[in-house]
Every structure is written in C-alpha cells, then in structure tokens.
C-alpha cells in the first residue's frame, strides 16, 4: 500500500507541467545562469578589449609603454574625462603638462587615472593601467640610479615571495561556495512546490478529508508523501549537480581550471550525490512541517520561503574560512554542514569523519522534524481545513 501511494503521488507531481517546470527546469536554468555569472566574474577581463582615453598631446614615451598591450586602444581627445562620461571608453589617463620635461629634470609629475568603480571593465582596465605605469616607473628609477653610478638593487634591498599552503587554484574557494549554494537552492526550489501541494494543497482542495476516510493509516499516508517530497528534491538536486558539472567541464575555462580532483574524482562524485540525497531528505521533513502548518498553498509557501533562504547564511559565514580551519561544529550544524563538506570535496579532501558527522547530523534533524510532522498530521486540527 505504501509503495502504491508513493508511486501515485510521484506520478501526480511530474504529471503537472507547471510543477515539472518549477521542480526541474527552473532550478537548472537558474543554476546555469549562476555558473556563467561566476565564470564571467573570475575571468579578470581576459580576452576583453578596452579603450583608454588620453590627451591629444599624450606623451610618446608613456604611449610606448602600452605598445605591448594589444587589447588596449588609446583614444586621443581634447577632453578625455568627457569621453569617459559619454561611455565611449572604459577609463581615462591624464598626464601633467610637460610630463617628459619634469621626469627628465627630476621634478615630481602627476598621473591621473579616471575610472568607474561600478563597472567591471573599467576596474579591470584601471588595474592594467596601474601595472603598466608601475613598470614604467621602475624603469625611470633604474635609469636614474645607473646615471648616478648606483645599482638598481639599492632601491630593492629584499624581495617578498608569497607561498600558498594549498596548491589549489584560488578560484576553487569561489567554486566551493557556488556548488553548495546551487545544490541547496535547487533542492529547496524543487521540493517546495511538491511539499505545498501534498499537504496544504490537499486541504485547500478539500480532498484531505476524503483521503483520510480511506482504510489507510495516517502514518502510511505521511510516509508516502514525505518520500515523494524527498524523491523530487533528490532528483532535482542530482540533475542540477550533473548539469552544472557538465557545464563547468565543457563550457567554462576558469571554473574548470579551479577543479583538480585527481584519482578521487569518482569517489567525490559518489559522496556528493549521497550527501545531496540525505540533504533532500532533511529538507523534505522541514518542508513537510511547513506544509502541514499552512491551510493553503500560499500560506505554506510563506512558511517555506524562509527555510530556503537559510542557505544564504552558511555561504556568507564560510566564505572567509579556509578549508583547513573547518572544525566539528561546521559539520554538525544542518545546512552549514552541506557547505562545509562540499567545500572539502571541491578541494579534493575526503575526510570520512566529517562525512559521517554530516550525514548523521542531517539524519537526526530529519527524524526530529519527521516526528513533529507526524504528531501534527495525527491531529485533525492540522489536517482539516
């Protein structure tokens, strides 16, 4: 009987085109957009072409410093700042009058870079221009020191070398935040409509009374509906995970370079799928309670929206925590442990203690919320509208 009810509820969920759109296609589309957004964000302007506005009498020696940069076009104009304001260029570079003369005479000259910090392209161009001018400045200092019979090393008594503890790509931390957020949102968005329809929807359509009159135990009905919500959430999460993995591998460059799983790739994928299913079960219990509390689908969705928004906070908390700084509490707190464990997996770390703690924590929380839902479902006050 449990299997028949479960299959019937599952078939009803995927029969409705609107529900199918919300539970499967919408999360995939949303996460695809997020994937390409992050790919664009970490590209650092690689392959972009820029236009830099300069004075009509722009110093030729400074202009020569830009000759080796093929993606920057110098646009000469009487008023570079005006050209920038009109949006024809991404930044403007203004030199002092008699710039070369001041440099030759050892006088202090001023260089003004005008940009728009709200524009990604303008910020990228400003960074490139500063680097070019820094190199040009070192060249001038070196020439002055040599002219005075001094070695350039006098101005650079020591060099600073930076070394990372991890040999992973720096963009891996961004990916470690992106994948759990994608997964948590996808499971929540996918399971939400099914949860609202199976309990609050039944009450709103006045079919719950007829359902309870059938010779089926309430516990069996509750378990079958919970299994349906968990299945829909799991399917949505796994599909989204697979689609995003293929997109990162085939359609991106920077995000693809950030992943280096080596020989552990298959094991990490299996663990990620397992954790996704367990998290979907936890989410199903939570959404089941919110749906039982709601008298209508709209009211149920109002209760479930804050639940899905909880996925934002772990991303903010863990953004500044290194993978080697994660401790027991990060894996013991539901929702946060999804982000913590997947962060380790993205960095190629498989810690079985952390995996067990994460799964156990989600299962315990799932059982607690399921018991609460069962208590509510056994009372007519919460199942009759």
C-alpha positions in Angstrom: 0.0 0.0 0.0 2.8 2.4 0.9 4.5 1.8 -2.5 1.2 2.3 -4.4 0.5 5.6 -2.7 4.1 6.7 -3.1 4.1 5.9 -6.9 0.7 7.6 -7.3 1.9 10.8 -5.6 5.1 10.8 -7.5 3.3 10.4 -10.8 0.9 13.3 -9.9 3.9 15.5 -9.1 5.5 15.0 -12.5 2.3 15.0 -14.5 1.6 18.7 -13.8 3.6 20.7 -16.4 3.8 23.7 -14.1 5.1 21.7 -11.2 7.6 20.0 -13.6 8.8 23.4 -14.7 9.3 24.6 -11.1 10.8 21.4 -9.8 13.3 20.5 -12.5 13.8 23.0 -15.3 13.6 26.3 -13.3 16.4 25.2 -10.9 18.6 24.0 -13.8 18.1 27.3 -15.7 18.8 29.3 -12.5 22.0 27.4 -11.7 23.2 27.6 -15.3 22.9 31.4 -15.1 24.8 31.4 -11.8 27.6 29.2 -13.3 28.2 31.5 -16.3 27.9 34.6 -14.0 30.7 33.3 -11.7 32.7 32.3 -14.8 32.5 35.8 -16.1 33.3 37.3 -12.6 36.6 35.4 -12.2 37.7 35.9 -15.8 39.7 39.1 -14.8 38.9 40.6 -18.1 40.9 38.0 -20.0 40.2 38.3 -23.7 38.4 41.7 -23.3 39.3 44.7 -25.4 39.5 48.1 -23.8 39.6 51.7 -24.8 41.6 54.2 -22.8 41.1 58.0 -23.3 44.2 60.2 -23.3 45.1 63.8 -24.2 45.7 64.7 -27.8 49.3 65.6 -26.8 49.8 62.4 -24.9 53.5 61.8 -24.1 55.0 59.4 -26.6 57.3 57.6 -24.1 54.3 56.7 -21.9 52.4 55.7 -25.0 55.3 53.3 -25.9 54.7 51.6 -22.6 51.3 50.5 -23.9 52.6 49.2 -27.2 53.0 45.6 -25.9 49.4 45.5 -24.7 47.3 44.5 -27.6 43.9 44.7 -26.0 44.1 48.4 -25.0 43.3 51.1 -27.6 44.4 54.6 -26.9 41.8 57.2 -27.8 43.2 60.7 -28.1 40.8 63.5 -27.3 41.0 67.1 -26.1 38.8 66.2 -23.1 39.4 62.5 -22.0 37.1 62.8 -19.0 34.2 63.8 -21.1 34.7 60.9 -23.5 34.7 58.6 -20.4 31.4 60.1 -19.2 29.8 59.6 -22.5 30.6 55.9 -22.3 32.9 55.7 -25.4 35.8 54.5 -23.3 36.3 52.5 -20.1 38.9 54.8 -18.4 40.9 58.0 -18.9 44.5 58.7 -18.3 45.7 62.3 -17.9 49.3 63.4 -17.6 50.7 66.6 -16.2 51.7 69.3 -18.8 55.3 68.9 -19.8 55.3 65.4 -18.3 58.5 64.3 -20.0 60.4 67.5 -19.1 59.5 67.1 -15.5 60.7 63.5 -15.5 64.0 64.4 -17.2 64.6 67.3 -14.7 63.9 65.1 -11.7 60.7 67.0 -10.8 57.6 65.4 -9.5 54.9 64.7 -12.1 51.3 63.6 -11.6 49.4 61.0 -13.4 45.6 60.9 -13.0 43.6 57.7 -13.8 39.8 58.3 -14.0 37.5 55.3 -14.0 34.2 53.9 -12.8 34.4 51.5 -9.9 30.8 50.3 -10.6 31.9 49.0 -14.0 33.8 45.7 -14.1 35.5 46.5 -17.4 36.6 49.9 -16.1 38.0 48.4 -12.9 39.9 45.8 -14.9 41.3 48.5 -17.2 42.4 50.6 -14.2 44.2 47.7 -12.8 46.1 47.0 -16.1 47.0 50.7 -16.5 48.4 50.8 -12.9 50.5 47.8 -13.6 51.9 49.3 -16.8 52.7 52.6 -15.1 54.3 50.8 -12.2 56.7 49.0 -14.6 57.4 52.3 -16.4 58.1 54.0 -13.0 60.6 51.2 -12.1 62.3 51.7 -15.5 62.7 55.5 -14.8 64.1 54.8 -11.3 66.6 52.3 -12.7 67.8 54.7 -15.3 68.3 57.5 -12.7 70.3 55.2 -10.4 72.5 54.0 -13.2 73.1 57.6 -14.3 74.4 58.3 -10.8 76.6 55.3 -10.7 74.3 53.3 -8.4 73.0 49.8 -8.7 69.2 49.4 -9.1 69.4 46.8 -6.2 69.9 49.8 -3.8 66.2 50.6 -4.1 65.2 47.0 -3.6 67.2 45.6 -0.6 65.0 42.5 -0.5 62.2 40.7 -2.4 59.0 39.3 -1.0 57.9 35.9 -2.0 54.4 34.6 -1.2 53.6 30.9 -0.9 50.2 29.3 -0.5 49.6 26.5 2.0 47.4 24.8 -0.6 48.5 24.3 -4.2 44.8 24.6 -5.4 43.6 27.2 -7.8 42.5 30.3 -5.9 39.2 30.2 -7.7 38.4 26.8 -6.0 37.2 28.7 -3.0 34.6 30.5 -5.1 33.5 27.2 -6.6 33.3 25.7 -3.1 30.7 28.4 -2.3 28.9 28.2 -5.7 28.2 24.4 -5.8 26.7 24.0 -2.3 24.5 27.1 -2.9 23.4 25.8 -6.2 22.6 22.4 -4.7 20.7 23.8 -1.6 18.6 26.3 -3.7 17.9 23.6 -6.3 16.7 21.1 -3.8 14.6 23.7 -1.9 13.0 25.1 -5.1 12.4 21.6 -6.4 10.8 20.1 -3.3 8.9 23.2 -2.3 6.0 23.0 -4.7 5.6 19.3 -4.2 5.5 19.8 -0.4 3.0 22.6 -0.6 0.7 20.6 -2.9 0.8 17.3 -1.0 -0.5 18.7 2.3 -1.6 22.3 2.1 -2.9 21.7 -1.4 -5.0 18.7 -0.3 -6.5 20.8 2.5 -7.2 23.8 0.1 -8.9 21.5 -2.5 -11.0 19.8 0.3 -9.6 16.3 -0.7 -7.7 15.7 2.5 -10.9 14.6 4.3 -11.7 12.0 1.6 -8.2 10.8 1.7 -8.3 10.3 5.5 -11.5 8.3 5.2 -9.7 5.6 3.2 -8.6 2.4 5.1 -5.0 3.6 5.1 -3.1 4.5 8.3 -2.2 8.2 8.6 1.4 7.2 9.2 1.4 5.4 5.9 0.0 8.4 4.1 2.5 10.7 5.8 5.5 8.5 5.0 4.4 8.1 1.3 4.0 11.9 0.9 7.4 12.5 2.6 9.1 10.0 0.4 7.6 11.8 -2.6 8.9 15.2 -1.5 12.3 13.7 -0.7 12.4 11.9 -4.1 11.5 15.1 -6.0 14.2 17.1 -4.1 16.8 14.4 -4.7 16.1 14.2 -8.4 16.2 17.9 -8.8 19.5 18.2 -6.8 21.2 15.4 -8.7 20.0 16.7 -12.1 21.2 20.2 -11.3 24.5 18.8 -10.0 25.1 16.8 -13.1 24.1 19.6 -15.4 26.3 22.1 -13.6 29.2 19.7 -13.6 28.9 19.2 -17.4 28.7 22.9 -17.9 31.7 23.6 -15.9 33.7 20.9 -17.6 32.6 21.7 -21.2 31.6 25.3 -21.3 33.9 27.2 -18.9 37.6 27.7 -18.6 38.3 29.4 -15.4 36.0 27.3 -13.2 37.3 24.2 -14.9 40.8 25.1 -14.0 39.8 25.5 -10.4 38.9 21.8 -10.1 41.6 19.3 -9.6 40.1 16.1 -8.1 42.7 13.7 -9.5 42.2 10.0 -8.8 39.4 10.8 -6.2 37.0 12.2 -8.8 34.6 9.2 -8.9 34.6 8.8 -5.1 34.0 12.5 -4.6 31.1 12.5 -7.1 29.5 9.5 -5.3 29.9 11.2 -1.9 28.4 14.4 -3.3 25.4 12.5 -4.6 24.9 10.7 -1.3 25.1 13.9 0.6 22.6 15.5 -1.8 20.1 12.7 -1.2 20.5 13.0 2.6 20.1 16.8 2.5 17.0 16.4 0.3 15.5 14.0 3.0 16.2 16.6 5.7 14.7 19.4 3.5 11.6 17.2 2.8 11.0 16.8 6.6 11.3 20.5 7.1 9.1 21.5 4.2 6.5 18.8 5.2 6.1 20.5 8.6 5.6 24.0 7.0 3.0 22.5 4.5 1.1 20.8 7.3 1.0 24.1 9.3 -0.3 26.0 6.2 -4.0 26.0 5.5 -3.5 27.0 1.8 -0.7 26.6 -0.7 0.1 30.3 -0.5 0.3 30.2 3.3 2.6 27.1 3.1 4.9 28.8 0.6 5.1 31.8 3.0 6.3 29.4 5.7 8.7 27.6 3.5 10.4 30.7 1.9 12.5 31.5 5.0 13.6 27.8 5.1 15.0 28.1 1.6 16.6 31.4 2.4 18.6 29.8 5.2 21.0 28.5 2.5 22.4 32.0 2.1 23.8 32.3 5.6 26.3 29.4 5.5 27.7 30.8 2.3 28.4 34.1 4.0 29.8 32.5 7.2 32.1 30.1 5.4 33.3 32.5 2.7 36.2 33.7 4.9 37.1 30.4 6.5 39.9 28.3 5.0 39.3 24.6 4.3 41.9 23.7 6.9 40.1 25.8 9.5 36.8 23.8 9.4 36.1 22.2 12.7 33.5 19.8 14.2 30.7 22.3 14.6 30.8 23.2 10.9 29.9 19.6 10.1 27.4 19.2 13.0 25.1 22.0 12.1 22.5 21.2 9.4 22.6 23.2 6.2 26.0 24.6 7.1 27.5 21.1 7.0 26.4 20.8 3.4 28.6 23.8 2.5 31.4 22.6 4.7 31.6 19.1 3.3 31.2 20.1 -0.3 33.9 22.7 0.3 36.3 20.0 1.3 35.3 17.8 -1.6 35.9 20.6 -4.1 39.4 20.9 -2.7 39.8 17.2 -3.2 39.7 16.4 0.5 37.9 13.2 1.6 37.6 13.1 5.4 35.4 10.2 6.4 34.9 11.5 10.0 33.4 14.7 8.6 31.2 12.8 6.1 29.8 10.6 9.0 29.1 13.6 11.2 27.4 15.5 8.3 25.2 12.5 7.4 24.4 11.7 11.0 23.5 15.3 11.8 21.1 15.6 8.8 19.5 12.2 9.6 18.9 13.1 13.2 17.4 16.5 12.3 15.3 14.8 9.6 13.9 12.3 12.1 13.1 15.1 14.6 11.2 17.1 12.0 9.5 14.0 10.7 8.3 13.2 14.2 7.0 16.7 14.6 5.2 16.4 11.3 3.7 13.0 12.3 2.4 14.5 15.6 0.8 17.3 13.7 -0.6 15.0 11.0 -2.3 12.8 13.6 -4.3 15.7 14.9 -7.4 16.8 12.9 -6.7 20.4 13.9 -3.8 20.5 11.4 -5.1 18.3 8.6 -8.7 19.5 8.3 -9.4 22.9 6.7 
